[in-house]
Structure formats: structure tokens, C-alpha cells
């Protein structure tokens, strides 16, 4: 197992399984401490270059992912890697898209979909998941990881 995030890491969300994921806003300076080993950037355009492994999900501000199947697969990868790696999920401000993605990770971790937004607001940022359609996306997010089955 590689080193995980220190407990004092800003933006850290501990999922019920113990997995740790850092959420952050890219408009803010990179926090002090260790860098992620893997990151997913939720943006409407290509993210800036980073020195660690990173994926990009096309996800415009205040909206939903452009490709829902790919989003499910990438978030499944985030959830799996968070067991042994320092994983980061980030958007521009670190609340709407990041909060939505973190709530989906909570669903994958066993939090009932109807409770996932409240979980993220309680343990990450009280303003996370900003729009009604983002909340609906979380409620409908499949709780299993694996190949997409359409729809």
C-alpha cells in the first residue's frame, strides 16, 4: 500500500469504508503536503498539465458529465484507487461538480443514494452539490462498479 493522505489534508473526505479522497477547487492554490498519485478533473475544457497521473471528465460548470457511462467508469476507478493511493477529484471551485462526484463515490462506497448528498455536505463542504440536477444525478447514480449497462 502506498502512503495515503494525512488526516490534516484540506478537503479530505473519508468514506465509510475508510477510503480517503481529496476534493478541491482548481481556482485555489495547491494545498501544502503530498501531491496526489491520481486525479480526476471535472471541467468543461482540458485541465492544466500536472506532474501526476490524471484523467479529465468533460463536465461544464453547473452541469452534468457529458458522457455518463464514462463518468461512472472513471468514478469507479477513483473509488478503487482510493483504497491504496492519494486520489484527488477537482473542478473549478471544488463544490458543485466535485461535490457531485464525491457524493457518487459515497454511493459506490455503500451510502444510500438518497443520503449521499447530505453525507458529502456533512463531511466535505456544506455547500457541495449545487444544483437540483446534480442532486438528481447522485440519487440515480448506480451503486455498482463495472462495465456500463446502458441508460
C-alpha positions as CSV (number, residue, x, y, z in Angstrom):
1,X,0.0,0.0,0.0
2,X,1.3,3.5,-0.9
3,X,1.1,6.4,1.5
4,X,-2.4,7.8,1.9
5,X,-3.5,11.3,2.6
6,X,-2.5,12.7,6.1
7,X,-5.6,13.2,8.2
8,X,-5.0,17.0,8.2
9,X,-5.2,17.3,4.4
10,X,-7.5,20.2,3.4
11,X,-10.6,19.0,1.5
12,X,-10.3,15.4,2.6
13,X,-13.4,13.2,2.6
14,X,-13.3,9.9,4.5
15,X,-15.8,7.4,3.0
16,X,-17.5,4.9,5.3
17,X,-15.0,2.2,4.1
18,X,-12.1,4.3,5.3
19,X,-11.1,5.3,1.8
20,X,-9.8,8.9,1.6
21,X,-10.4,11.3,-1.4
22,X,-9.3,14.9,-1.6
23,X,-11.7,17.3,-3.2
24,X,-10.5,20.7,-4.2
25,X,-11.1,23.8,-6.4
26,X,-8.5,24.4,-9.1
27,X,-9.0,28.1,-8.8
28,X,-7.4,27.9,-5.3
29,X,-3.6,27.3,-4.7
30,X,-2.4,23.7,-4.5
31,X,-2.6,22.8,-0.8
32,X,0.6,22.1,1.1
33,X,1.5,18.5,1.7
34,X,1.9,15.5,-0.6
35,X,0.7,15.5,-4.2
36,X,-2.0,13.2,-5.4
37,X,-0.9,10.0,-7.2
38,X,-4.0,10.1,-9.3
39,X,-6.5,12.8,-10.0
40,X,-9.7,13.4,-12.0
41,X,-10.5,16.9,-13.2
42,X,-14.2,17.7,-13.9
43,X,-14.0,20.6,-16.3
44,X,-15.6,22.0,-19.5
45,X,-12.1,22.1,-21.1
46,X,-8.8,20.3,-20.9
47,X,-7.2,20.8,-17.4
48,X,-3.7,22.2,-17.0
49,X,-0.8,19.8,-17.1
50,X,0.1,18.2,-13.8
51,X,3.1,16.0,-12.8
52,X,0.9,13.1,-11.6
53,X,-1.4,10.7,-13.4
54,X,-4.7,12.4,-14.2
55,X,-7.9,11.9,-16.1
56,X,-10.3,14.5,-17.4
57,X,-14.1,14.2,-17.5
58,X,-15.9,16.8,-19.7
59,X,-18.2,18.3,-17.2
60,X,-19.1,22.0,-17.7
61,X,-19.7,24.2,-14.6
62,X,-23.1,23.8,-13.0
63,X,-23.9,20.9,-15.4
64,X,-23.6,17.1,-15.5
65,X,-20.9,15.0,-17.2
66,X,-21.1,14.9,-21.0
67,X,-20.7,11.1,-21.1
68,X,-22.5,9.5,-18.1
69,X,-21.1,6.0,-18.8
70,X,-17.5,7.2,-18.9
71,X,-18.2,9.2,-15.7
72,X,-19.4,6.1,-14.0
73,X,-16.3,4.2,-15.1
74,X,-13.9,6.9,-14.1
75,X,-15.5,7.4,-10.7
76,X,-15.3,3.7,-10.2
77,X,-11.6,3.9,-10.9
78,X,-11.3,6.8,-8.4
79,X,-13.1,4.7,-5.8
80,X,-10.9,1.6,-6.4
81,X,-7.7,3.6,-6.3
82,X,-8.6,5.5,-3.2
83,X,-8.1,2.2,-1.2
84,X,-4.3,2.4,-1.8
85,X,-3.5,5.8,-3.4
86,X,-3.7,9.5,-2.8
87,X,-6.6,10.4,-5.1
88,X,-8.0,13.8,-5.8
89,X,-11.2,15.0,-7.5
90,X,-11.3,18.7,-8.5
91,X,-13.3,21.2,-10.5
92,X,-13.0,25.0,-10.7
93,X,-14.4,25.9,-7.3
94,X,-14.4,22.5,-5.6
95,X,-18.1,22.4,-4.7
96,X,-20.7,21.7,-7.4
97,X,-19.0,19.2,-9.7
98,X,-16.5,18.0,-7.1
99,X,-19.3,17.6,-4.5
100,X,-21.4,15.7,-7.0
101,X,-18.5,13.3,-7.8
102,X,-17.8,12.8,-4.1
103,X,-21.4,12.0,-3.5
104,X,-21.3,9.4,-6.3
105,X,-18.2,7.9,-4.6
106,X,-20.1,7.7,-1.4
107,X,-22.8,5.8,-3.3
108,X,-20.2,3.4,-4.6
109,X,-18.9,3.1,-1.0
110,X,-22.3,2.0,0.3
111,X,-24.0,5.2,1.3
112,X,-27.7,5.1,0.1
113,X,-28.1,7.3,-2.9
114,X,-30.8,9.3,-1.2
115,X,-28.4,10.2,1.6
116,X,-25.2,10.7,-0.3
117,X,-25.5,14.5,-0.9
118,X,-26.2,15.0,2.9
119,X,-23.2,12.8,3.7
120,X,-20.9,14.9,1.5
121,X,-22.3,18.2,2.8
122,X,-21.7,17.0,6.4
123,X,-18.2,15.6,5.9
124,X,-16.7,17.7,3.0
125,X,-18.5,21.0,2.3
126,X,-21.9,22.2,3.4
127,X,-22.4,23.9,0.0
128,X,-21.4,20.8,-2.1
129,X,-23.7,19.6,-4.9
130,X,-25.1,23.0,-6.1
131,X,-27.9,22.3,-8.5
132,X,-31.2,20.3,-8.5
133,X,-30.0,18.2,-11.5
134,X,-26.7,17.4,-9.7
135,X,-28.7,16.2,-6.7
136,X,-30.9,14.1,-9.0
137,X,-27.8,12.7,-10.8
138,X,-26.5,11.4,-7.4
139,X,-29.9,9.9,-6.5
140,X,-29.8,8.0,-9.8
141,X,-26.2,7.0,-9.7
142,X,-25.7,3.2,-9.9
143,X,-24.2,1.7,-6.7
144,X,-22.1,-0.9,-8.5
145,X,-18.8,-0.5,-10.2
146,X,-18.1,-2.3,-13.5
147,X,-18.9,-2.2,-17.2
148,X,-21.8,0.1,-18.1
149,X,-25.1,-1.5,-19.0
150,X,-26.5,1.4,-21.0
151,X,-29.0,4.1,-19.9
